[in-house]
Amino acid sequence: QVDGVRAYARARAGQPVALEPVAVTVHRLVLVAVEGDRLCLDLTVSAGFYVRVLAHELGARLGVGGHLDALRRTRSGSFTVAQAADLDALEHGAATLDEHLIPIDRLLAEWPAAWLTDGAAARAQHGNEVGPADLVRPPDPDEPPGLVRLLAPDGRLLAVAERALRPGFLHPVVVLG
């Protein structure tokens, strides 16, 4: 976004867009095929990576121009295409949506977690901040800053919290149940 407006909306409106560079990571880049003037790449990249920008930059550096012809996301976070529901199979009754639903407790499994006491679980469900005395098992202090899953004593996902200004305290920002 640029000044609160999506960059692509500005570009489509004919307005010039100057994007600030951001640090991203390319974990893997494999040239899969070359067919005439087309390249097929297989990428594993960090969040914030724009494949369209890569296509444009490759074309510019090669002096031939470049754009994205097709993009297929095969993974996002811990979710893969193999887990996805096939629309044709759903439409023709060969699969059911229930087979592909992922329980909410598994959705954010890679995020750090804090296990709450019974009393803290009740308070967190009302959006109240929890602190060190409320945590049976606090999040790993070596985890990078970011959101934390708040779990009930039985392991249910209750809320997503952000680290509060006071060290060791967590404030629910999304309460689930």
Secondary structure by P-SEA (a helix, b strand, c coil): ccccccaaaaaaacbbbbbcbbbbbccccccccccccbbbbbbbbcccccaaaaaaaaaaaaccbbbbccccccccccccccccccaaaaaacccccccccccccccccccbbbbbcaaaaaaaaaccccccccccccccccccccbbbbbcccccccbbbcccccccbbbbccccc
